[in-house]
Amino acid sequence: MCLVLYVNDEEITELCGIPDLSETTKLVLHVFNRDNFVPEITDIFNIFSARAVFKNLILPPPTGALCRYGDPFRGGSNPIIKYEVGIGSDKLLTDIEPFRKVIEPCIPCFWECLKYNCDQNCDHNKLVDYSFTLTNLNIAPYVMDLNETGHSYNKSVIYYLTGKAVTGSGDSAVSSSSGFYIDITGPVFDLDIMLNSPIYSDETEENFWAIGKTPGGQELQEFQSVGLNVTGVNSSFEGILQHNHTYYVSIICVNGGGKTKQWNDTNGVTPLFKMPEVDTLNNTVLGEVKPFDEPVIPSDAMESTDPDSIGFTFTVSEDKSINKYDLCIGTDKNKDDIFPCVWVGYNVSGSASIKDGYLLIDNIRVRPLSELQNRFWNVSEDQTQNKTSVFHMEPGRTLFLTMRVCNEAELCTNKSIGSVLITNTESILKRSDHGESIEIVDNIATGSIRRKRSVETIVLTTPEGLIPGQTIVLQPISEADLTTEYRSDSSTDFQPYIVNPATTLDMVERLLYKRIHSLVMTFSVIPVGHLPMPGPMNITYPDTVGENEDNKTVLAHWNTALQQWQLSGMTCGKTSTSEINNGGGTKTVEVCKTWTGDEINNNKKGNMSYFSEETQFAVFIVSNKVYNTPPILTSDRFITMEEDEGTIQYQLEAFDEEGDVIKFSLASQTNKLSRIESLPLQDGLNRNFKTKSKKVLNFFYLVYDEGYEVQTNEDIPPASSETTIVITIIDYNDSPEIFLTQHGQSILSFDPSEPVLVTTEPCVILPHEKESMSWIYTTLTYTPVMNVSGYDLVKLYVSDSLNASSAVVTIQFVVMKLPCHNDGSCDNKLNK
């Protein structure tokens, strides 16, 4: 069905494809002013208006009407009774092969005229794609023609299929396909293309593939069609394919002419399910590396006095599937956050090392370390000539060396070569011979080079129950160590475990925020090979300020994972004693896990984590009081909404200097909150206020909103603040609403522009609740002229002091010629 719009007998637009309309259909015309222009109203009784008239509207006959024939394909209901196909030398021609009937569709039973020759199982709402085949054709694939040089050649002939749909009334419609030609040659495999893409042959109509144990075999899968897809997947070989056995794929392609061509893979695919073997690999560590003076646990732990170089040698594995040897260096076993895994060998023995900021393979410089960050080695010399590459480790750093070997299936196995501890002449090592506790006592320098330095004693005590041979190191840290830059330019993940407290005082956990006054001393403790302690470790340090109201001495450590200073006394959980005042100017702290990316959960037995990584400790003088400031509201305190606007939503936003979590609540004291329905949310995401329908002029609602901190640490008292939020409600002048009543009933129609017939004078009745509005009414008395009958028209409206007007109401008084006849009733004029 179509709708056509005419303006002044000129067709403007046409809309087709409209479904059949029912008998209850309503047509609605919307009119919009151009550019939303609204002309000024100069006469309220004669305002601008627009009307629409629908005429000559033709609808289809009712559904029950018999045999309502119409034009085919244009809303008629005649079914298609057959499809015919022919072949021509051009579109819409059938000069090569005349039309043949190829399809006779079913006829649905959807109206009376079809009930005598229809199929009850035929669904007239279902769209069907038909396919057909033309046989016994005698079509020449080529004709003899001359090329540009005058030589004869076989020219492919282009033909066209033309289809015709015929209805029961004999009408028909035809359409032609794109051109086609007859192909009598087989498909051709392009081996050059097959090496780089999944395209196997040109102009194929169907592909088949098979899998066998020999080239061309079908032992695992017989030839299966994948249609026109150029990929095939078989996921049913679980438990069938064998490790290190070779299987072969064969492909058959069929072109449009039905010709086939088979290609057999001769290389095959070899599944590898087992991880590479590394037991036969032999490695030695290169550089200034030597075993410890006494045997230690782990047995593969070594020490080095060279912080700038490291490496290893390797031999070829007996596993012939291995084709890749990687060098990896990390802060723990199987990690590569110091030197990312880099391919350093293929199938021959060799060596790989780091020296002078370069990666060396077989003692030959390969790349600067800075180029290894992006893993791409095709960087031009111009891009790297101004870059420096540094590999310099801290004293006390443990390097874990790993050789990763991979096979052709990208299955990889890591072989740990051991750990190397960087030491210097200041390093103090002590071993537990029989599992007894270790105690190290050493004098550590305090102060700095800028003021007079003194010496204080540090006592390090491990728990009992160590593994025989377990070793721990106390590493003093000098002023030069603090100002040295530690880098591994090959890794973006490397983080030094030694930092300068003077430049990192702003990188602290919540309890130390703005509390540190000065540094007393710093040192590091290293468990050899990262072997964990069986329990808490005690560290006794000097208390240089003693007991007072303002300051105290604390032991802190640098958490490398979180990049912040933390109180060491908190590492063993809340149930432990954070520090013990020994008297005599010393304190003792129990230390457990110091490297963790999460909040330490050492509150339950059996879930304890103990000291296991090299850690820098520092003795600080801090204030006794935890620094905490109340939150400050940053969102706008002044909110404006219009009368009758409904629900206003806004987001509370606050700032806390310490980054504490902030919640919101309504304070107990509010001003005129009884007129507001408040729905506070603690997170401050949405604060809702609903205003009721009241006339308010510049009225202020004051809401005291309280922001308070949520502290999970009982050592930090939560701080709060109160803020006044001012909500201003702007009044809106509603237009007056006119009403008419008669005999206690409203006589005003839903459309106030429709005239109201009145035969007697009206009385007053309110259409809304009395208290909901301000009311003004008047009694209208109509006195007809004597001896005049018919209709008398009166238009009226009301306006307020702000010039807002109501709708115009038309009252049509009916004056009867013989009012007392025809069962009419009359009142004496003198009684009015």
Residue, then its C-alpha position, 0 to 999 in steps of 0.5 A: m500500500c502507498l500513501v501519496l502527499y499532494v499540496n495544491d494538487e502537486e505531488i510532494t512525496e510518496l510512501c510505499g510498503i505500508p502493510d494492509l490497514s484494518e477497519t479501525t485504522k486512524l490516520v494522523l497528520h503532524v505539522f511542524n513549523r519551519d525552523n520552529f517559527v511561531p508567529e506572535i499571537t495578536d488576536i487570541f480569538n483568532i490564532f493561527s491554525a492548520r487543517a488537513v483533509f483526507k479524500n479519495l482514500i482507497l483501501p483494499p476490500p475487506t478480508g472477507a470479500l471474495c476473489r479480490y483480484g488485483d495487479p500482480f506484485r502490487g498488493g494483489s493476492n494472485p499466487i505464482i503458479k510456475y517459474e520458467v527459465g531460459i538462456g539468451s545471448d543478452k539480458l531478457l532474451t531466450d534466443i539460445e534456449p527457450f523458456r522451460k518450466v523448472i518450478e511449480p510452487c505450492i498454492p496456499c489456501f489463504w482466500e476463497c478463490l484458491k480453496y479448490n486448487c491449493d495445498q493445506n501445507c503451503d505457508h503463504n508467509k514463508l519465503v522460499d529460495y528455489s534452485f533449478t537445473l537445466t539439462n540436455l543443453n547444447i551450448a558452445p563454450y567458445v566461438m572463433d574470433l580474431n584478436e588485435t593482431g588478426h590471429s584467431y583464438n577461442k573466445s569465451v561466450i557470455y550467456y544470460l539466464t532469464g527467469k519468468a514468474v507466472t501468476g494464475s491470471g496469466d500475468s508474468a514478470v521477468s528478470s535476468s542474471s549476470g553473465f556466465y560462461i562455460d568452463i571445461t578446464g580443471p582447477v589449477f593450484d598455484l603453489d607459490i600462493m599456497l605457501n603464503s595464503p589459504i587460497y588453493s585454486d582459482e574460480t572454485e565452486e567447492n573444496f574437499w579435504a582429507i587427512g592421512k598418515t601418508p601423502g594423499g591418504q585418508e586414514l584419519q578423515e575421508f574427503q569432506s566438503v567445506g563448500l567455498n571456505v578456504t579453511g577446514v577444521n577437525s576437532s575430533f582427534e583427541g587421543i588419536l594423534q600421536h606425539n612426534h608423528t607426521y600427518y598429511v592433508s589432501i585437497i580436491c577443488v571443483n570448479g564451476g564446470g565440474k572439473t576436479k583437481q587434487w593436491n597432496d601435501t608432502n611436508g605434513v604436520t607433526p604434533l608435539f605434545k610433550m614438553p622439551e627435555v632439559d635434563t641433558l642441558n649443561n650450563t655454566v654461569l659467566g662473569e665474576v661469579k663464584p660459590f660461597d665460601e661455605p656450602v649454602i642452601p639452595s645449593d645452586a646459589m652463588e655470589s658475584t662482586d660484579p654488578d654490571s655483567i652476568g651470563f651463562t654457557f649452554t650445550v645443545s639438548e639431545d631433544k631434536s625438537i628443540n629449536k630455540y634457546d632463551l636467556c632470562i633473568g628475573t627477581d625470582k625463579n621463572k621470572d624475567d623482569i630484570f632481563p626479558c627472555v631473549w632468543v640466544g641460540y638455535n641448535v648449536s652450543g654457545s654462550a649469552s651474556i650481558k656486558d657494558g650495556y650490550l647483549l653478547i652471543d658467543n662473545i659478539r655484541v648483538r644489540p644494546l639492552s635498550e633495544l630489547q624492550n620492544r622485542f623488535w630487532n630491526v631498529s635503524e642505527d639512527q634511532t639508537q645512536n643517541k640512546t644509552s644502555v645500562f645494566h647495573m644492579e644493587p648490592g644485595r640483589t639476587l639474580f635468578l638465571t633461567m634458560r628457556v628452551c622451546n620446540e617447534a610447537e612453541l612448547c617451552t620448558n624452563k631450566s633454572i641455572g641458579s641464583v647469583l647474589i651481588t655482594n661487596t666488601e661490606s656484606i655480612l653473611k652468616r650461615s645456620d650450620h644445623g638449623e639453629s637461629i642466626e644472629i648478626v650484630d653490626n654497627i651501621a653509620t647514622g646521619s649523612i655526609r652533610r652532618k656529623r655521622s655516628v654509629e649505631t648497632i643493628v641486631l638481626t635475629t632469625p627464628e629457630g628451625l632453619i634449614p641446615g645451610q640456610t644463609i642470611v646477609l646483612q648489607p650496610i647501605s652507604e650514602a653512595d649506594l643511595t645516590t647510585e642509579y640502578r637500571s636494567d634497560s632491557s626491561t620495562d618491569f625492573q624496579p630497584y629494591i634500594v631507593n633514596p629515602a630523601t627523594t621517596l618520602d612522598m611514596v609512603e603507605r597511609l600510616l606514614y603519610k606526612r609523618i616522617h621527620s628524618l632518617v636515622m639509618t638504612f640497611s638491607v637484609i637478604p635471604v640467600g636464594h630467597l629461601p623463606m624464614p620459618g617464622p618472624m625475624n626480629i630486628t633490633y634498632p636504636d631508639t634515638v628519641g625515646e618516649n615523648e609526646d611528639n615523636k618516636t622512632v620506627l622501623a620501615h621497609w621499602n615495598t618494591a611491589l607497591q613502590q612505597w615505604q611501609l611500617s615493618g611492624m605491621t607485616c606480621g598482622k594485627t595480632s602481633t606486637s608491632e614493636i617492643n621498647n627494650g629500654g636502654g635506647t633500643k626497640t625490637v620489631e617482628v618482620c614477616k613478608t615485605w614484598t607483596g602487591d596486596e594487603i598483607n593477610n597475616n592475621k590467621k595461623g596457617n596463613m602466614s607469609y614470612f621474610s623471603e626477599e632482599t629488602q631495604f630497611a630504614v629507621f625513621i623519626v616520625s610524629n606520634k600522631v597519624y596525619n589526617t584531614p577531613p574531606i572537602l566537598t568539591s561538587d557544586r553546593f548551589i543547585t537550581m531546579e524549576e517548580d514541578e521539575g520532578t526529581i533532580q539528581y546530582q553527584l556528590e564529589a569530595f576530595d581527601e588529601e590522604g586519598d581515603v574512601i569517602k562516604f556521605s550522609l545527611a546530618s541530623q539537622t536540616n532546614k525545611l527538609s519536610r517539603i523534600e523527599s530525600l533519598p541519600l546514597q552513601d557513595g554520593l553517586n546520586r542524590n535525589f530530591k523530589t519537589k512537590s507541586k508548590k508555587v515557590l518564589n526564590f525559595f531555598y532548601l538547606v541540606y547539611d551534607e556530611g562527608y566522612e571517611v571509611q577507615t579500615n585501620e583502627d590507628i587512623p581516626p576517621a575525620s568528617s566535615e559538614t557542608t550546606i547544600v543550597i537548593t533553589i527552586i524557581d517558580y514557573n507561571d502556569s497558564p490559567e485553566i478554564f472550566l465550565t459546569q452546568h447542573g453540577q457537571s463539567i460541560l467542557s469537552f476534552d478539546p477546549s476549541e470545540p463549541v459547547l452547547v448551553t441551553t440554561e445558565p451554568c452553576v459552579i463546580l470545581p474540576h480539581e481539588k479545592e486546595s490544589m489551586s487558587w480559584i477565581y470564578t464568575t457567573l455568566t448570565y445570558t439574556p436572549v433578545m426577545n423574539v429571536s431564536g437560533y444560536d448565539l456564539v460567545k468566546l471567552y478566556v481568562s488571563d492572570s497578572l503575568n499575562a498568561s492565558s487559558a485556552v479559548v472556550t466557545i459557548q454556543f447558546v441555543v435559543m429555541k423558537l418555541p421553547c415551551h412546546n415539545d415537552g420543553s419547560c419554561d421559567n417566568k422571566l420575572n423570576k430570574 
